[in-house]
């Protein structure tokens, strides 16, 4: 038996005999030759079995028996397989395995996700198995790299990771989008954001970030929306919004570069154009005010099929797509109308109608991936906003306390992990980029 290695490392064992623990993702061939597509959790590659080689090594009876095992392997059978690694310039992976021995570890019977095309509904119902497919495997490798690079980025800049509650008693982003549950006789809600708690953390540590699940109790209206998603939410004391924008741009460029540098295999599997991603690292992000974005959309309305927009309207997906594609790079939209943004955003110093905030739109039609703002610090202003938004001053007393005891200018933002993954992987549909959320089965009526 050769060295026991992972598929991703076979490049280090060319012309050497190795042993893999793997699953059979697919099988083809006829007569004296069989081709196996193997996966082991690190990568996929091809193994080739040649009948005469088995007969020569094991004798006719045993050799034919072993080759017969290979010919009749069912999809997703687990095996221990031995062979010699060969360079193969014809494959995207660059290597294949000449099989010399095989042992079946676990049988697989009637695996439901066959190599033929399946609809998204079917795949979502079988997401616990869909996770094994090439595309989903590659997407999850990218997702993992973004998470790793996130910790790397913020740890290197002196941020402290804190954990915000998942069950909360308040509604930071709007009362109509809450999943309510019973908390020992009192109402509690699944968190919409970790931001407010991150603000408390910033007043203690200066710079913090949270990373966790967030929820919206609304049915998905577009391919960009999920009811459950993960957010990275940094918060920074003594930081203006302009300084926060610099951090946001540096962070997004960092995670893109990390994926390019460390997940070339996954990007290759997904046929993602790396040159396009590299452009986003090299070129400065665009900044445009909400006012100018609306004017630009109105100017080009006649030549496009997006819905007519007036000042004060929120952007829909077609508007975001057109704006980001117009500039061709990630684009910050600055200073939205106060009426369509959250209560905690700082009012503009010279205008009553807008707040100091920005959304970052990803190009190629992927829309908003970051929302951020400078936070309001005036105690009386925030009390008035709570009343205006129909929120309880008692429930937000702790948040108001942050403005009573040594308040400072502070800013923050939230990046939606799933949208970032969808964009960086070049995936068409956000749900196809999230094959294994925490809820294993779709909710059905």
Rosetta blueprint (number, residue, H / E / L):
1 X L
2 X L
3 X E
4 X E
5 X L
6 X L
7 X H
8 X H
9 X H
10 X H
11 X H
12 X H
13 X H
14 X E
15 X L
16 X L
17 X E
18 X E
19 X E
20 X E
21 X E
22 X E
23 X E
24 X E
25 X E
26 X E
27 X E
28 X E
29 X E
30 X E
31 X L
32 X L
33 X E
34 X E
35 X E
36 X E
37 X E
38 X E
39 X E
40 X L
41 X L
42 X L
43 X L
44 X E
45 X E
46 X E
47 X E
48 X E
49 X E
50 X E
51 X H
52 X H
53 X H
54 X H
55 X H
56 X H
57 X H
58 X H
59 X L
60 X H
61 X H
62 X H
63 X H
64 X H
65 X H
66 X H
67 X H
68 X H
69 X H
70 X H
71 X H
72 X L
73 X L
74 X L
75 X L
76 X L
77 X L
78 X E
79 X E
80 X E
81 X E
82 X E
83 X E
84 X E
85 X E
86 X E
87 X E
88 X L
89 X L
90 X L
91 X L
92 X L
93 X L
94 X L
95 X E
96 X E
97 X E
98 X E
99 X E
100 X E
101 X E
102 X E
103 X E
104 X E
105 X E
106 X E
107 X L
108 X L
109 X L
110 X L
111 X L
112 X L
113 X L
114 X L
115 X L
116 X L
117 X L
118 X L
119 X L
120 X H
121 X H
122 X H
123 X H
124 X H
125 X H
126 X L
127 X H
128 X H
129 X H
130 X H
131 X L
132 X L
133 X L
134 X H
135 X H
136 X H
137 X H
138 X H
139 X H
140 X H
141 X H
142 X H
143 X H
144 X H
145 X H
146 X H
147 X H
148 X H
149 X H
150 X H
151 X H
152 X H
153 X H
154 X H
155 X H
156 X H
157 X L
158 X L
159 X L
160 X E
161 X E
162 X L
163 X L
164 X L
165 X L
166 X L
167 X E
168 X E
169 X L
170 X L
171 X L
172 X L
173 X L
174 X L
175 X H
176 X H
177 X H
178 X L
179 X L
180 X E
181 X E
182 X E
183 X E
184 X L
185 X L
186 X E
187 X E
188 X E
189 X E
190 X E
191 X L
192 X L
193 X L
194 X L
195 X H
196 X H
197 X H
198 X H
199 X H
200 X H
201 X H
202 X H
203 X H
204 X H
205 X H
206 X L
207 X E
208 X E
209 X E
210 X E
211 X E
212 X E
213 X E
214 X E
215 X E
216 X L
217 X L
218 X L
219 X L
220 X L
221 X L
222 X L
223 X L
224 X L
225 X L
226 X L
227 X L
228 X E
229 X E
230 X E
231 X E
232 X E
233 X E
234 X E
235 X E
236 X E
237 X E
238 X L
239 X L
240 X L
241 X H
242 X H
243 X H
244 X H
245 X H
246 X H
247 X H
248 X H
249 X H
250 X H
251 X H
252 X H
253 X H
254 X H
255 X H
256 X H
257 X H
258 X H
259 X H
260 X H
261 X H
262 X H
263 X L
264 X H
265 X H
266 X H
267 X H
268 X H
269 X H
270 X L
271 X L
272 X L
273 X L
274 X H
275 X H
276 X H
277 X H
278 X H
279 X H
280 X H
281 X H
282 X H
283 X L
284 X L
285 X L
286 X E
287 X E
288 X E
289 X E
290 X H
291 X H
292 X H
293 X H
294 X H
295 X H
296 X H
297 X H
298 X H
299 X H
300 X L
301 X H
302 X H
303 X H
304 X L
305 X L
306 X L
307 X L
308 X L
309 X L
310 X L
311 X L
312 X L
313 X L
314 X L
315 X L
316 X L
317 X H
318 X H
319 X H
320 X H
321 X H
322 X H
323 X H
324 X H
325 X H
326 X H
327 X H
328 X L
329 X L
330 X L
331 X E
332 X E
333 X E
334 X E
335 X L
336 X L
337 X E
338 X H
339 X H
340 X H
341 X L
342 X L
343 X L
344 X L
345 X E
346 X L
347 X E
348 X L
349 X L
350 X L
351 X L
352 X L
353 X L
354 X E
355 X E
356 X L
357 X E
358 X E
359 X E
360 X E
361 X E
362 X E
363 X L
364 X L
365 X L
366 X L
367 X E
368 X E
369 X E
370 X E
371 X E
372 X E
373 X E
374 X E
375 X E
376 X L
377 X L
378 X L
379 X H
380 X H
381 X H
382 X H
383 X H
384 X H
385 X H
386 X H
387 X H
388 X H
389 X L
390 X L
391 X L
392 X L
393 X L
394 X L
395 X L
396 X L
397 X H
398 X H
399 X H
400 X H
401 X H
402 X H
403 X H
404 X H
405 X L
406 X L
407 X L
408 X L
409 X L
410 X E
411 X E
412 X E
413 X E
414 X E
415 X E
416 X E
417 X H
418 X H
419 X H
420 X H
421 X H
422 X H
423 X H
424 X H
425 X H
426 X L
427 X L
428 X L
429 X L
430 X H
431 X H
432 X H
433 X H
434 X L
435 X L
436 X L
437 X L
438 X L
439 X L
440 X L
441 X L
442 X L
443 X L
444 X L
445 X L
